[in-house]
């Protein structure tokens, strides 16, 4: 069994492929056959572009800007919680020491 390498397409290619459907009037099936792309992949690209044209196709391994901000804030919250817990333990330790 040989594994097929996953194809990678640039943002510009994806925009042009979706443009065939939206601007030139090709059906998704026609465009997918002409470009050699799976129907479902081209359909997904069309939906992604329609949902969020500014942030569609952010790139390999990258998140959309709002998702990246959410991830950053979530990491910061975890760090702040850890710091709080450390301070609570230190406060309890020094409170015991005072007695």
Phi, psi and omega in degrees: 000124177255140179272136176278139178282137181288129181287145179235130183238144179285162178301319181298318179298315180298318179297318179294320180297315178292327177299327176301323182281311189279325185258325185262353174083012175289151172280163179298320181297316179298311182297319181294321177295315182295324183268347181075033180245146176299144179305313184295327180293312181295322177297317179297318178300318180297316180294316179299318180291322179292322182290319186209081185300326182291318187253009180292142177057063183292338179125172186296116176076004181259152177260162173295155184306312179297323179292322178295318178298318178299316180298318180297314181294322179297317177297318180296320178298318178299317179297317181295322177297318178298317179298318179299315181297321178297316180295322177298316180295320179294318179298316179296321180296312182287333176292322177294321182295332182286335184285000000 
